[in-house]
């Protein structure tokens, strides 16, 4: 799998995505209130907070599933007003979900191939024929998918329907499908939820390798604070939809507001 395009107008260390004064409401419920932070090219950026802090809502805003009432999102230097998830995907944003969202009756190989859809140039008619240029294109996409399968060490389950796989392997397949899109920004929503210690260690290794080998920028939500502190370059903390801290892991874990939030100290 090739590394994402590093010539998209954003150099390593520069701001890849900026969230500026974003607020999101559902009727009278405030999910996010005036939140600002940025994600720099090449980093692993954690978004943490207690349950109900607005973390998944923030990812949904970033990839266009929700449209905030206030604020704006700037990605690769371009500020957008409204964007749908498929448009975000075309621009280089991929994600995994808190609850695994795979095609359970399809094999591991076919699920990861689904991530190549946006990369396919031939029309539906040619793909149905599977002949000539369309066949050559499919072979190239399958080569990329096989590289991802090797990278994630899931060769033994490549032909297994994902509905028959244990939860930890399903999470790994979902990561593979996101990687198949060759994203510039990868959003991971609780990638280690429900995993045992060994599965968590494997997933941590894959996340670090994706970041270092492919140069993929990663934003992740994770409740395991040990994982967050070990993986992340910077951490932003939300509580009740508001930002209460932002900085490197050592700073954030000593922040009294963060300690209070996780201990449930009343405000």
N, C-alpha and C positions, 0 to 999 in steps of 0.2 A: 504494500500500500504506500502510495507516495505521501509525502508530507503536505499539509495544506499550503495554499499559495501564500508565500511570505511577502509577495509584492503587491498586496492589496491596499497600499497606501498607508500601512501601519507597521512600524518597525517594532522589534522586540523591546518591551519595556514601555512603549507608548500606550496611551489609552485606546483600547479596542472598542469598549462599550461604556457609555456613560448613562447612568440613571440620574435624572435631574428633577428633584421636587415632585416625585410621583405620588399621587393619591388615588386610591381605588375604593369605591363604595359599592355595596350591593343593597340598594334601598337605603335604610337608615344605618346599616352596619358598615363601619369603617374597617376595611381589611388592611389598607396601607395608608399611612398619613405622612405626606411631605418627606419622603425618603430619597436621599441622594447618596450615591457611591459610584465608583468606577471599577472596571476590570481591565487590567493591563495585559497587553500581548505577551503570551508565554507563561503566565502565572497560573497557579491554582488558587482560586478565590473561594473561600467558604462563606456560606450564608447560614447562620445558626440562630437559635432562639428556642424558647419553650414551645410546646404545642399551642397552635392558634396564633403564633406570632406574625403570620403573613408570609412565610418563606416560600411555600409553593405558589401562592398568589403572585409573588414577585417573579418567579420563574415563568409563570403564565403570562405576565406582562411582557417580559423580555422576548419570549418567542411568539408573541402576537395573539395568544389565545384570549387574553383579556385586554381591553382597551381602557387605560386609566382616564379618570375625569380631569385630572390636572397633571402637569409635568410632561416630560418628553424623554425619549430614548434616542441616543445617538450611537450608531454602529458603523465602524470603519469611517468615521468622519461625516457620515450622512445622518441628519436628523429626520426621523420619520414621524408622521402624524398618526396614521393607522396602518397596521400590517396584519395580515392573516398568517397562520402558522406555515402554510405552504410557501408563502413569500419569504418568510424568515429562513426556511430551510434552503431555498434557492440562494439566499444571500450568505449562507454559511453557518447557520445556527442549527444544531441538532440537540436532541435531548432524550433522556430516559425518564421513566415515570416512577412515582412512589409505589404504585401497584403495577406489577409487570403487565405490559400491553403488547403481547405477542399474538401471532396467529397460531393458536394451539394445535390445529390439525396439520400444520405445515412443518416440514423438517427444519432443523437448525440451518442448513444450507439455504433453503428457500426463504426463511425469515431474514437472513442477512442479505440475500439477494434483493429483497424488497427495499433495502436501504439504498440500492443503486438506481432506483427508478428515475430520480431526478438527473442522473448522469447519462441516461440513455437518449440518444439523438434520433434513432429511427422511429418512425410512426408505428401506431398500433397494427396497421395492416402488415408491415414488414415483420414485426415481431410475431404475428400469428403465423406467417409463412416459415419463419426461422430458416431463411435461405439467403445466400449471398452476403451483402453488407450487414444485414441484421444478425446473421449467424456469427459473423466475425466479431461484431460488437458484443454479442452475448458471451462469446468465448473469453474476450478480454475482461468483461465484468466478472465472470466466474473466476478468472485468475486472481483478481483483486480480492474477491470473497475468500478464496482458498488461502490467501496470504493472511487474512484476518483470522480465519479459523486456526491456522498454525500459530499465529501470534498469541491468541487467547487459549491455546492448548486444549482445544475441544474437537480434535480430529475424530476421536472415538464416537462422538455423538452427531457427526455431520449429517447423517441420514435418519436420525431419530426424530419423530414428531415431538415438538417442544412441550406439548401437554403431558408427555410421559416423563419429563425430566424433573429432578428435584429443584426446589426453589432457587438455590444458589447458582445452579447451572443456567436456569432461565434468566437470571439477572446478567450472567455473562453473555448469553446470546443477545439480550437486549442491548448490551454495550456494543457488541459486534455490529448489530444493525445500525446503531448510531455512527460508529466509526466508518461504516461503508459509505456514508454520505461525505466523507472527507471534510469534516466541519472545521471552520476557523475557531468557533466557540462551541464547546460541548457542555451542556447543562445536565447535571446528574442529580436527580431527586432521590435522596436516601439510597444510594447504590448498595449499601451494606445492610439495609433493614432485613431482619429475619435470618441473618446468616450466623453460622457458628464461627468460632475463632479462626479455624483454618481457612474457611471461605473468605472471611474478612481480610486475612493476611494476603490471600491470593488477589482479591480485588484491589487492595491497596497497591500491590506491586504492579498490576496492570494499569491503574490510574497514573502512577508515577512514570511508567514506561511510555504510555500514550503522550504524556506531557513532555518528557525528555527526548524520546526518539522521533516523534512526529511534530513536535513543536506546537501541539494543540493546546489552546487556552481552555481552562476548565473552571467552571463555576459549579460548586456542589453544595447540597444540603445534606447534613449528616448530624445525627444525635450523639454518636459516640465521640465524646470530647477528646479522648486519646487519639483517635483517628484524625480528627480535625487538626489538632495541634501538631501532629507528626507530618501530615500531608500539605498543609496550607502555607502559602506565602503570606497571605493577608486574610483577615476575618472581619466580616461585618455582622453585627448582632442586632436582631430585631426583637421587640417585645410589644405585644398588642398593636402591631402594625407600625410602630415607630422605631427609628434607629436609635440605639442607646450606646453603641460603641463601634469603633472601626479602627483597625490597626494590625500590626503583626501579632502572631499568636501569644508571645510572651507578655505583651502589653494588655491584650484583651483578657487573658485569664486572671490578671491581677486587678482588673477594673471592678470596683465595688458594685456598680450598677449591674454588671453581668453576674457577679456572684449572687447578688440579691435576687435577680430574675430566676436563676436556676435553683435557688433555695426556696423560692416561693415567698419571699419577704413582701408583706403588703405595702402598697404605696398610698 
